[in-house]
Amino acid sequence: MGLIEIDVGEKEIFSQEGKMGIKDADRIREFVYEHYIKPAKEKGLSSVSFKAEEIHKRMGFTKNNYANICGSLCRLAMIKRYGVKTIHKEPLSEGPDVIITYEL
């Protein structure tokens, strides 16, 4: 059974059975929600910040995946799905030193 790749701008993950899994972008968003946004909301914080490098390391990415991390976390999908109000990203690059802040 061969895999068919469709370029939708985000890498697709396939299981061993050949079924299409969730996108890297969705995995990144879910990880940030579970490990940063949700705990911050539970503590009653008004905002939460983190570095792209921290997400990269904690998720175990082995290749340079900073552009995907930054892009995934600064899209409207993040705001709609997880109820964050505003996003601040500094600097405007897509590297390990990028700090992303969500207003909760």
C-alpha positions, 0 to 999 in steps of 0.5 A: 500500500503506497502513501499519497501526499497532498501538499496542504502547507503542513506535513501530514503524519501517517500511521503504520497502517497507512491511515492519515493522522493529524497534522504537525500543526494540530499536534503543536497546537494541542501540545501548547494548549495542554501544557501551557494554555490550559494550566495557565487558565486553571491558575487564573493567569491572564497571559502565558508566554513561551519560546519556540525553542522550548516547544521544539525540545519538549515535543522532541523534534529532531529537525529544524521545525521552528517555522512550523511551530511559529506558523501553527501557533500564530494562526486564527485556528489557535484563537478559535479553537482554544479561546486565546484573545490575542497573540504577540510574537517577538521577534517577527522571525521564525527561529528558536528565540521567538517568544509567543504570548497569548492573552487568556 
